[in-house]
Amino acid sequence: MNSKHQSRDIFPDNIYWRLVKLFLNQPYSQFYQSQIAQEIRHKNGAIQPSLKKLVKTGFINIQLSRGKTYYSLNNQFPKLTLISQIIR
């Protein structure tokens, strides 16, 4: 078995991978959905299922403010250190 796997092997879905990386690289930032879509170069509709999944797992937080939904990394996520080590 090849031990030289990249973190992309763990997150095979390109959108999911890009979302995780975006939030880990900017752990104290808040983003609204169209901003996230622009950052990871995918359409709003394409990222929505992965965002919902990450919110459901508790990896990212959701906050409503001024009529917009903002997403941010849950810095209290139990496996955050492990995921960060895998990504880097």
Secondary structure, DSSP 8 states (H G I E B T S, - for coil): ------HHHHS-SHHHHHHHHHHHHSTT-EEEHHHHHHHHT--HHHHHHHHHHHHHHTSEEEEEETTEEEEEE-TT-TTHHHHHHHH-
